[in-house]
Amino acid sequence: MGQNHHVSTDSRARRVAVGQDAEILVSMTQPVAVIRAAGEDDRVVAWPDLDVGDVAVGVTVYAAPDGAWVVYASSEDDEDDEGDLHRPVTAVHVRWVGTVAQAHADGSRYAVGATRHGLWLRERRDPDPDDRAAWSTDTELIVIAGGTRTTRTIDRRVLIVEDAGDAPRMVFSPDAPDVRAEHGGTSYHYRYATALLPTGPLPERLLPMSDAVPLSEEEFMDILHWRQPDEVVDTTPDVPWRRIHVPMERRDAAITALVDEFGDLAQYWRGPDGERQPLTPGLSEPRIDIVGEWPDTRVEVTFRHPLLPGGLLRRALRVFDDAGRITPHPYASIHLMEDLDTHAPLPPASPGEVRAF
């Protein structure tokens, strides 16, 4: 931590307002934040040695009355069928006074927001939508603050907590989703409600249905939209993550997994007649190359496609981030197919020309 004047970088940050005349800018790409207050020099805090595991994680910033919570966790799309519970949830609490504290939880937990009470985490998985009783059974919430964690019991599934205005509140599912028969199948329609939380200490057991106020889906989506701190141009200093150690066998497995994600693009699908078909009509001559050394290794997929007459298209994906962590690319081939199917035709290329796509 130290004093610093503005150093601009070409990346993104989240702005958290604290009180009337202070703000915290949190970098979304590097482990650093800048605390700004009227009439004072900027204060820089950083956590480059924070252990977030060996898999690249997403970043979410939650505003709290005393600062910002920065949460590092994998998304559900990045998880395997078992939930990949070995991936931790790691958080940093940046207070406007310039202190930084770390918090950790296992991957079975999911952060739902922050209030004056601390950072809230719930069980990651929701019950089966057809198991109505399970949606009103007791579960445990974890609240982390000041280096300690406490548990609270609740009989509903929490979706969001936040400090809104003068009082903290919770948004939750009041019941199991409604099941409807539509278009020859079954659909689930979720309901939402909100309730105020105590401004003082939390009770051991939370019963939000006692003063619940129903929310429409539109109101719920508005809360989701407005709860995220503003995205701004990043003016935080350049503080890279410290390089981690990834065993060679883990590196090789990550490269193989990304290569396998594409498979043979020229014979990707099996048609109704049993014949193999390309990933998308017209794709031909695919080639996969592994380029560069860890952590700069990338998988390059090069192919011909009617989008670019006379030339080759190439998609390059990094296997690791700058710190050496594995970068998941779930459904990479499907994303490529969708991009090819929806992209406007490109100007013709010279023979053998390769264009990034």
VENNOR-V571909 format. One line per field, one symbol per residue. ss: DSSP state (A for helix, B for strand, O for the rest). phi: phi as a letter, one per 20 degrees, with the letter a starting at -180 (. if undefined). A space follows every 50 residues. Layout:
ss=???
phi=???
//
This chain:
ss=OBBOOOOOOOOBBBBBBBOOOBBBBBBOOOOBBBBBBOOOOOBBBBOOOO OOOOBOOBBBBBBBOOBBBBBBBOOAAAOOOOOOOOOOBBBBBBBOOOOB BBBBBOOOBBBBBBBOOBBBBBBOOOOOOOOAAAAAOOBBBBBBBOOBBB BBBBOOBBBBBBBBOOBBBBBBBOOOOBBBBBOOBBBBBOOBBBBBOOOO OOOOBBOAAAAOBBBOAAAAAAAAAAAOOBBBBOOOOOOOOOOOOOOAAA AAAAAAAAAAAAOOAAAOBBOOOOOBBOOOOOOBBBBBBBBOOOOOOBBB BBBBOOOOOOOBBBBBBBOBOOOOOBOOOOOAAAAAAAAAAAOOOOOOOO OOOBBBO
phi=.aeaefcecebdbdddfcmeccbcedfedcebbddccgmcfgddcbbfef ednddgceccddebgdqcddddbfeffeeefenlffffdcccddeffoec cdbcbfffdbfdqbcffpedccffeefgfeeffffcefcdddcdblnccc dcebdcefdbcaedmecfbcdbefafffdceblmbdcddedcbcbfdffd geffcdcfffcfdfcffffffffgfeffggecffdefecffffdecggff ffffffffffgeleffcfddfgenffcfgbgnfblfbdcdcnegeefcdd ddaebggcgnccdcddcfecefenffdfcflgffffgffffdefgeggdf gnfddfc
//
